[in-house]
Amino acid sequence: MTIDELNSLDREGFVEAIGWVFEHSPWVAERAWDRRPFADVDVLHRCMIEQVEAASHEEQLMLLRAHPDLGTRARVSGASAAEQGGAGLDRLTQPEFEELQCLNNEYRNNFGFPFLFAVKGSTKHDILRALRGRLRCSREEEYAEALRQVYRIARFRIDDTVR
């Protein structure tokens, strides 16, 4: 889809086309729709980030919590499954899987939301290293980093959808 085609959609069509890029949070696209037309994907992405930044803490936390734990063998969205598979998280050895589950649980217990990492272009080793390191962050630092990772994930998804 081109940016012009996206700009021409009504609110419902716009949310249908791009509402999924922020995991299970179509409200981001719904709120961004009023800011059309978007000159390009950079402006679209920036506008969507602004909607998240303007959202309440509770809405932001729900957005963070909408993401699956990395490497989970539970049901995840098609986009998440493809992204995680590209990083090798669908081919973890049993010890790697167990370590990732343990670290994911520790992270979620510490911060109250799942570990978020834009996995595109990364390996399972990069992800495990980042998870170990980010467990040492403060809650405030990690909350901000988790949102930055959500924005990166959304940008990858927009780039795969809009040209």
MDAnalysis code that builds the backbone (N, CA, C; Angstrom):
import MDAnalysis as mda
import numpy as np

u = mda.Universe.empty(489, n_residues=163, atom_resindex=np.repeat(np.arange(163), 3), trajectory=True)
u.add_TopologyAttr("name", ["N", "CA", "C"] * 163)
u.add_TopologyAttr("resid", np.arange(1, 164))
u.add_TopologyAttr("resname", ["MET", "THR", "ILE", "ASP", "GLU", "LEU", "ASN", "SER", "LEU", "ASP", "ARG", "GLU", "GLY", "PHE", "VAL", "GLU", "ALA", "ILE", "GLY", "TRP", "VAL", "PHE", "GLU", "HIS", "SER", "PRO", "TRP", "VAL", "ALA", "GLU", "ARG", "ALA", "TRP", "ASP", "ARG", "ARG", "PRO", "PHE", "ALA", "ASP", "VAL", "ASP", "VAL", "LEU", "HIS", "ARG", "CYS", "MET", "ILE", "GLU", "GLN", "VAL", "GLU", "ALA", "ALA", "SER", "HIS", "GLU", "GLU", "GLN", "LEU", "MET", "LEU", "LEU", "ARG", "ALA", "HIS", "PRO", "ASP", "LEU", "GLY", "THR", "ARG", "ALA", "ARG", "VAL", "SER", "GLY", "ALA", "SER", "ALA", "ALA", "GLU", "GLN", "GLY", "GLY", "ALA", "GLY", "LEU", "ASP", "ARG", "LEU", "THR", "GLN", "PRO", "GLU", "PHE", "GLU", "GLU", "LEU", "GLN", "CYS", "LEU", "ASN", "ASN", "GLU", "TYR", "ARG", "ASN", "ASN", "PHE", "GLY", "PHE", "PRO", "PHE", "LEU", "PHE", "ALA", "VAL", "LYS", "GLY", "SER", "THR", "LYS", "HIS", "ASP", "ILE", "LEU", "ARG", "ALA", "LEU", "ARG", "GLY", "ARG", "LEU", "ARG", "CYS", "SER", "ARG", "GLU", "GLU", "GLU", "TYR", "ALA", "GLU", "ALA", "LEU", "ARG", "GLN", "VAL", "TYR", "ARG", "ILE", "ALA", "ARG", "PHE", "ARG", "ILE", "ASP", "ASP", "THR", "VAL", "ARG"])
u.atoms.positions = np.array([
    [0.841, -1.172, 0.000],
    [0.000, 0.000, 0.000],
    [0.895, 1.247, 0.000],
    [0.500, 2.232, -0.745],
    [1.265, 3.481, -0.764],
    [0.753, 4.404, 0.340],
    [1.544, 5.399, 0.654],
    [1.123, 6.371, 1.670],
    [-0.122, 7.129, 1.184],
    [-0.205, 7.390, -0.129],
    [-1.391, 8.064, -0.666],
    [-2.639, 7.198, -0.519],
    [-2.507, 5.911, -0.769],
    [-3.644, 5.000, -0.581],
    [-4.055, 4.961, 0.889],
    [-3.093, 4.912, 1.767],
    [-3.388, 4.906, 3.198],
    [-4.092, 6.192, 3.607],
    [-3.598, 7.319, 3.117],
    [-4.202, 8.622, 3.434],
    [-5.648, 8.723, 2.963],
    [-6.000, 8.017, 1.889],
    [-7.341, 8.129, 1.306],
    [-8.389, 7.283, 2.026],
    [-7.962, 6.433, 2.946],
    [-8.902, 5.546, 3.631],
    [-9.722, 6.278, 4.686],
    [-10.959, 5.808, 4.869],
    [-11.743, 6.330, 5.986],
    [-11.153, 5.764, 7.279],
    [-11.653, 6.234, 8.411],
    [-11.076, 5.834, 9.699],
    [-11.063, 4.311, 9.857],
    [-12.165, 3.672, 9.553],
    [-12.254, 2.221, 9.710],
    [-11.241, 1.501, 8.816],
    [-11.140, 1.924, 7.568],
    [-10.185, 1.311, 6.647],
    [-8.743, 1.551, 7.064],
    [-8.478, 2.754, 7.551],
    [-7.139, 3.111, 8.020],
    [-6.726, 2.227, 9.194],
    [-7.630, 2.086, 10.161],
    [-7.336, 1.260, 11.336],
    [-7.172, -0.197, 10.918],
    [-7.984, -0.649, 9.979],
    [-7.862, -2.017, 9.473],
    [-6.496, -2.234, 8.819],
    [-6.030, -1.234, 8.063],
    [-4.777, -1.367, 7.317],
    [-3.538, -1.253, 8.186],
    [-3.562, -0.381, 9.194],
    [-2.335, -0.066, 9.921],
    [-2.487, -0.184, 11.444],
    [-3.671, -0.466, 11.921],
    [-3.921, -0.518, 13.364],
    [-3.190, -1.621, 14.094],
    [-2.737, -2.611, 13.385],
    [-2.051, -3.757, 13.992],
    [-0.574, -3.511, 14.269],
    [0.015, -2.430, 13.729],
    [1.469, -2.257, 13.860],
    [1.898, -2.012, 15.307],
    [1.010, -1.477, 16.119],
    [1.235, -1.407, 17.562],
    [0.419, -2.562, 18.139],
    [1.094, -3.595, 18.558],
    [0.529, -4.896, 18.941],
    [-0.786, -4.788, 19.710],
    [-1.862, -5.305, 19.107],
    [-3.188, -5.363, 19.728],
    [-3.615, -4.013, 20.311],
    [-3.210, -2.923, 19.667],
    [-3.530, -1.579, 20.152],
    [-3.973, -0.679, 18.995],
    [-5.115, -0.998, 18.368],
    [-5.569, -0.206, 17.226],
    [-5.905, 1.240, 17.579],
    [-6.031, 1.535, 18.864],
    [-6.333, 2.910, 19.287],
    [-5.258, 3.890, 18.821],
    [-4.032, 3.419, 18.651],
    [-2.953, 4.307, 18.197],
    [-3.270, 4.808, 16.790],
    [-3.609, 3.905, 15.896],
    [-3.948, 4.291, 14.522],
    [-5.238, 5.102, 14.486],
    [-6.195, 4.705, 15.293],
    [-7.472, 5.427, 15.318],
    [-7.261, 6.898, 15.678],
    [-6.414, 7.159, 16.647],
    [-6.137, 8.542, 17.052],
    [-5.271, 9.272, 16.030],
    [-4.379, 8.553, 15.358],
    [-3.502, 9.180, 14.357],
    [-4.266, 9.567, 13.096],
    [-5.349, 8.887, 12.805],
    [-6.115, 9.118, 11.572],
    [-6.467, 10.590, 11.375],
    [-6.814, 11.276, 12.458],
    [-7.198, 12.689, 12.372],
    [-6.072, 13.579, 11.861],
    [-4.850, 13.109, 11.892],
    [-3.690, 13.918, 11.498],
    [-3.330, 13.750, 10.016],
    [-4.109, 12.953, 9.273],
    [-3.849, 12.776, 7.845],
    [-3.977, 14.112, 7.129],
    [-3.407, 14.285, 5.993],
    [-2.598, 13.308, 5.263],
    [-1.144, 13.308, 5.770],
    [-0.542, 12.143, 5.684],
    [0.853, 11.973, 6.080],
    [1.722, 12.120, 4.835],
    [2.737, 12.950, 4.919],
    [3.611, 13.190, 3.769],
    [4.392, 11.940, 3.375],
    [4.763, 11.151, 4.389],
    [5.540, 9.931, 4.138],
    [5.480, 9.048, 5.379],
    [6.158, 7.905, 5.328],
    [6.109, 6.975, 6.464],
    [6.803, 7.544, 7.702],
    [7.775, 8.413, 7.520],
    [8.418, 9.045, 8.677],
    [7.406, 9.870, 9.465],
    [6.600, 10.642, 8.753],
    [5.591, 11.481, 9.403],
    [4.512, 10.601, 10.045],
    [4.096, 9.553, 9.350],
    [3.116, 8.617, 9.907],
    [3.641, 8.008, 11.201],
    [4.850, 7.499, 11.169],
    [5.432, 6.863, 12.355],
    [5.548, 7.857, 13.500],
    [6.039, 9.046, 13.214],
    [6.189, 10.074, 14.247],
    [4.825, 10.421, 14.854],
    [3.808, 10.529, 14.017],
    [2.467, 10.841, 14.519],
    [1.941, 9.728, 15.414],
    [2.191, 8.489, 15.036],
    [1.726, 7.375, 15.855],
    [2.458, 7.346, 17.200],
    [3.741, 7.641, 17.173],
    [4.494, 7.738, 18.434],
    [3.900, 8.835, 19.312],
    [3.562, 9.961, 18.721],
    [2.972, 11.070, 19.483],
    [1.672, 10.638, 20.164],
    [0.900, 9.771, 19.513],
    [-0.348, 9.290, 20.119],
    [-0.054, 8.448, 21.358],
    [0.985, 7.631, 21.282],
    [1.375, 6.824, 22.445],
    [1.911, 7.721, 23.550],
    [2.756, 8.687, 23.176],
    [3.329, 9.595, 24.169],
    [2.245, 10.413, 24.884],
    [1.171, 10.753, 24.175],
    [0.083, 11.539, 24.750],
    [-0.907, 10.681, 25.537],
    [-0.806, 9.373, 25.415],
    [-1.728, 8.453, 26.088],
    [-1.455, 8.438, 27.595],
    [-2.425, 7.954, 28.311],
    [-2.263, 7.822, 29.759],
    [-1.246, 6.726, 30.066],
    [-0.724, 6.766, 31.281],
    [0.212, 5.730, 31.722],
    [-0.445, 4.346, 31.617],
    [-1.719, 4.257, 31.978],
    [-2.436, 2.981, 31.919],
    [-2.530, 2.469, 30.488],
    [-2.803, 3.366, 29.528],
    [-2.864, 2.951, 28.122],
    [-1.494, 2.491, 27.627],
    [-0.460, 3.215, 28.006],
    [0.893, 2.814, 27.607],
    [1.242, 1.448, 28.197],
    [0.894, 1.243, 29.440],
    [1.179, -0.036, 30.092],
    [0.405, -1.166, 29.420],
    [-0.835, -0.924, 29.034],
    [-1.607, -1.931, 28.310],
    [-0.952, -2.253, 26.970],
    [-0.406, -1.242, 26.299],
    [0.309, -1.449, 25.041],
    [1.532, -2.331, 25.267],
    [2.308, -2.027, 26.286],
    [3.484, -2.847, 26.591],
    [3.073, -4.283, 26.905],
    [2.027, -4.427, 27.683],
    [1.582, -5.762, 28.099],
    [0.905, -6.540, 26.979],
    [0.538, -5.868, 25.891],
    [-0.086, -6.552, 24.746],
    [0.915, -7.404, 23.980],
    [2.193, -7.147, 24.169],
    [3.233, -7.898, 23.467],
    [3.483, -9.238, 24.159],
    [3.787, -10.258, 23.365],
    [4.076, -11.567, 23.963],
    [5.487, -11.618, 24.529],
    [5.701, -12.542, 25.438],
    [7.068, -12.818, 25.879],
    [7.836, -13.358, 24.685],
    [9.060, -12.920, 24.514],
    [9.887, -13.418, 23.422],
    [10.200, -14.888, 23.628],
    [10.118, -15.651, 22.546],
    [10.449, -17.063, 22.598],
    [9.365, -17.936, 23.178],
    [8.216, -17.355, 23.467],
    [7.135, -18.144, 24.032],
    [6.631, -19.141, 22.997],
    [6.159, -20.232, 23.474],
    [5.590, -21.220, 22.558],
    [4.073, -21.139, 22.593],
    [3.577, -20.075, 23.207],
    [2.136, -19.832, 23.235],
    [1.726, -19.167, 21.921],
    [0.457, -18.962, 21.753],
    [-0.089, -18.358, 20.546],
    [0.264, -16.864, 20.530],
    [0.867, -16.407, 19.429],
    [1.215, -14.997, 19.267],
    [0.689, -14.522, 17.926],
    [0.662, -13.201, 17.717],
    [0.192, -12.671, 16.445],
    [1.113, -13.126, 15.320],
    [0.586, -13.111, 14.108],
    [1.384, -13.506, 12.951],
    [2.624, -12.656, 12.798],
    [2.489, -11.352, 13.031],
    [3.643, -10.455, 12.911],
    [4.705, -10.807, 13.947],
    [4.282, -11.035, 15.187],
    [5.248, -11.388, 16.235],
    [5.925, -12.724, 15.937],
    [5.154, -13.690, 15.482],
    [5.724, -15.008, 15.178],
    [6.780, -14.897, 14.078],
    [6.483, -14.143, 13.025],
    [7.439, -13.979, 11.921],
    [8.695, -13.257, 12.391],
    [8.522, -12.203, 13.181],
    [9.669, -11.440, 13.671],
    [10.552, -12.301, 14.576],
    [9.928, -13.039, 15.477],
    [10.695, -13.881, 16.388],
    [11.377, -15.021, 15.639],
    [10.690, -15.585, 14.657],
    [11.289, -16.640, 13.851],
    [12.506, -16.152, 13.098],
    [12.445, -14.933, 12.594],
    [13.572, -14.346, 11.878],
    [14.805, -14.190, 12.751],
    [14.608, -14.081, 14.050],
    [15.728, -13.937, 14.992],
    [16.166, -15.292, 15.561],
    [15.513, -16.352, 15.133],
    [15.893, -17.683, 15.602],
    [15.237, -18.102, 16.898],
    [14.262, -17.346, 17.369],
    [13.629, -17.704, 18.642],
    [12.712, -18.916, 18.521],
    [12.417, -19.324, 17.299],
    [11.631, -20.533, 17.099],
    [12.521, -21.773, 16.982],
    [13.834, -21.574, 17.115],
    [14.788, -22.681, 17.003],
    [15.737, -22.722, 18.208],
    [15.226, -22.365, 19.367],
    [16.044, -22.394, 20.576],
    [16.302, -23.836, 21.003],
    [17.488, -24.076, 21.507],
    [17.744, -25.371, 22.136],
    [16.947, -25.412, 23.440],
    [16.796, -26.576, 24.006],
    [16.053, -26.681, 25.269],
    [16.696, -25.833, 26.373],
    [18.033, -25.869, 26.556],
    [18.631, -24.998, 27.586],
    [18.418, -23.503, 27.286],
    [18.497, -23.091, 26.014],
    [18.250, -21.691, 25.669],
    [16.808, -21.315, 25.959],
    [15.882, -22.199, 25.606],
    [14.468, -21.945, 25.864],
    [14.224, -21.783, 27.363],
    [14.803, -22.665, 28.157],
    [14.612, -22.597, 29.605],
    [15.214, -21.319, 30.190],
    [16.403, -20.933, 29.694],
    [17.011, -19.681, 30.173],
    [16.145, -18.486, 29.798],
    [15.660, -18.465, 28.560],
    [14.833, -17.349, 28.109],
    [13.556, -17.268, 28.942],
    [12.931, -18.389, 29.215],
    [11.716, -18.383, 30.032],
    [11.993, -17.872, 31.438],
    [13.094, -18.304, 32.011],
    [13.483, -17.861, 33.356],
    [13.740, -16.353, 33.366],
    [14.499, -15.869, 32.383],
    [14.792, -14.432, 32.301],
    [13.523, -13.629, 32.027],
    [12.659, -14.119, 31.135],
    [11.387, -13.443, 30.860],
    [10.563, -13.308, 32.134],
    [10.496, -14.385, 32.912],
    [9.724, -14.352, 34.167],
    [10.321, -13.362, 35.153],
    [11.647, -13.362, 35.285],
    [12.305, -12.415, 36.183],
    [12.046, -10.978, 35.738],
    [12.144, -10.748, 34.440],
    [11.917, -9.412, 33.886],
    [10.479, -8.961, 34.177],
    [9.519, -9.814, 33.857],
    [8.104, -9.463, 34.059],
    [7.831, -9.200, 35.547],
    [8.411, -10.009, 36.425],
    [8.233, -9.797, 37.868],
    [8.851, -8.477, 38.326],
    [9.999, -8.117, 37.759],
    [10.671, -6.866, 38.131],
    [9.939, -5.632, 37.622],
    [9.456, -5.690, 36.381],
    [8.966, -4.469, 35.721],
    [7.462, -4.420, 35.492],
    [6.784, -5.551, 35.525],
    [5.329, -5.546, 35.359],
    [4.858, -5.583, 33.918],
    [5.750, -5.837, 33.002],
    [5.408, -5.973, 31.581],
    [6.479, -6.852, 30.939],
    [6.206, -7.386, 29.745],
    [7.181, -8.294, 29.132],
    [8.417, -7.565, 28.613],
    [9.499, -8.304, 28.485],
    [10.719, -7.791, 27.870],
    [10.421, -7.510, 26.409],
    [10.674, -6.281, 25.994],
    [10.410, -5.875, 24.610],
    [11.718, -5.559, 23.907],
    [11.852, -6.123, 22.728],
    [13.080, -5.974, 21.947],
    [12.706, -6.103, 20.480],
    [13.045, -5.106, 19.694],
    [12.789, -5.155, 18.249],
    [13.796, -6.129, 17.644],
    [13.350, -7.345, 17.395],
    [14.265, -8.447, 17.080],
    [14.791, -8.444, 15.651],
    [14.181, -7.684, 14.768],
    [14.594, -7.717, 13.363],
    [16.087, -7.383, 13.247],
    [16.818, -8.269, 12.563],
    [18.249, -8.070, 12.376],
    [19.096, -8.564, 13.535],
    [18.472, -9.145, 14.552],
    [19.195, -9.634, 15.724],
    [19.184, -11.155, 15.752],
    [20.068, -11.710, 16.551],
    [20.109, -13.156, 16.752],
    [19.578, -13.479, 18.139],
    [19.349, -14.748, 18.366],
    [18.900, -15.163, 19.700],
    [19.939, -14.809, 20.756],
    [21.208, -14.820, 20.376],
    [22.284, -14.466, 21.319],
    [22.235, -12.977, 21.664],
    [21.951, -12.128, 20.671],
    [21.799, -10.686, 20.914],
    [20.651, -10.433, 21.892],
    [19.574, -11.151, 21.694],
    [18.372, -10.969, 22.511],
    [18.624, -11.399, 23.951],
    [19.233, -12.557, 24.128],
    [19.540, -13.025, 25.475],
    [20.504, -12.077, 26.190],
    [21.493, -11.579, 25.472],
    [22.458, -10.636, 26.053],
    [21.747, -9.349, 26.484],
    [20.860, -8.846, 25.632],
    [20.122, -7.621, 25.963],
    [19.211, -7.838, 27.168],
    [18.560, -8.966, 27.210],
    [17.659, -9.271, 28.323],
    [18.426, -9.345, 29.640],
    [19.564, -10.020, 29.623],
    [20.388, -10.086, 30.849],
    [20.805, -8.682, 31.293],
    [21.225, -7.862, 30.352],
    [21.685, -6.509, 30.680],
    [20.577, -5.602, 31.165],
    [19.421, -5.687, 30.525],
    [18.331, -4.787, 30.881],
    [17.678, -5.148, 32.209],
    [17.906, -6.330, 32.695],
    [17.401, -6.683, 34.027],
    [18.045, -5.826, 35.117],
    [19.174, -5.204, 34.807],
    [19.877, -4.358, 35.788],
    [19.381, -2.907, 35.782],
    [18.472, -2.573, 34.900],
    [17.972, -1.192, 34.789],
    [16.939, -0.894, 35.874],
    [16.728, 0.399, 36.102],
    [15.649, 0.812, 36.999],
    [14.322, 0.661, 36.250],
    [13.223, 0.680, 36.994],
    [11.911, 0.555, 36.356],
    [11.666, 1.719, 35.396],
    [12.053, 2.923, 35.776],
    [11.849, 4.092, 34.925],
    [12.665, 3.977, 33.631],
    [13.921, 3.570, 33.772],
    [14.770, 3.393, 32.583],
    [14.193, 2.326, 31.663],
    [13.733, 1.250, 32.256],
    [13.240, 0.142, 31.445],
    [11.895, 0.444, 30.810],
    [11.053, 1.196, 31.499],
    [9.773, 1.607, 30.927],
    [10.025, 2.441, 29.664],
    [10.945, 3.397, 29.755],
    [11.287, 4.236, 28.599],
    [11.904, 3.402, 27.482],
    [12.767, 2.466, 27.830],
    [13.393, 1.610, 26.815],
    [12.362, 0.695, 26.164],
    [11.437, 0.172, 26.938],
    [10.391, -0.690, 26.383],
    [9.555, 0.081, 25.360],
    [9.211, 1.323, 25.664],
    [8.468, 2.132, 24.692],
    [9.309, 2.381, 23.442],
    [10.601, 2.660, 23.602],
    [11.470, 2.848, 22.424],
    [11.489, 1.591, 21.560],
    [11.508, 0.437, 22.190],
    [11.504, -0.814, 21.435],
    [10.169, -1.015, 20.712],
    [9.063, -0.659, 21.349],
    [7.751, -0.731, 20.708],
    [7.728, 0.170, 19.477],
    [8.310, 1.354, 19.584],
    [8.346, 2.272, 18.444],
    [9.177, 1.685, 17.299],
    [10.277, 1.016, 17.627],
    [11.109, 0.376, 16.601],
    [10.353, -0.765, 15.928],
    [9.668, -1.572, 16.731],
    [8.874, -2.669, 16.184],
    [7.821, -2.116, 15.226],
    [7.121, -1.074, 15.661],
    [6.084, -0.468, 14.825],
    [6.686, 0.061, 13.522],
    [7.864, 0.662, 13.603],
    [8.494, 1.192, 12.384],
    [8.821, 0.066, 11.410],
    [9.361, -1.029, 11.906],
    [9.630, -2.177, 11.023],
    [8.346, -2.636, 10.345],
    [7.276, -2.697, 11.095],
    [5.998, -3.159, 10.557],
    [5.426, -2.169, 9.546],
    [5.541, -0.887, 9.839],
    [5.084, 0.127, 8.873],
    [5.886, 0.015, 7.582],
    [7.194, -0.106, 7.717],
    [8.050, -0.204, 6.523],
    [7.711, -1.427, 5.684],
    [7.241, -2.498, 6.316],
    [6.857, -3.704, 5.585],
    [5.484, -3.579, 4.951],
    [4.720, -2.554, 5.338],
    [3.325, -2.414, 4.904],
    [3.101, -1.248, 3.946],
    [3.772, -0.121, 4.214],
    [3.510, 1.110, 3.451],
    [4.775, 1.507, 2.700],
    [4.586, 1.909, 1.468],
    [5.735, 2.364, 0.672],
    [5.504, 3.750, 0.138],
])
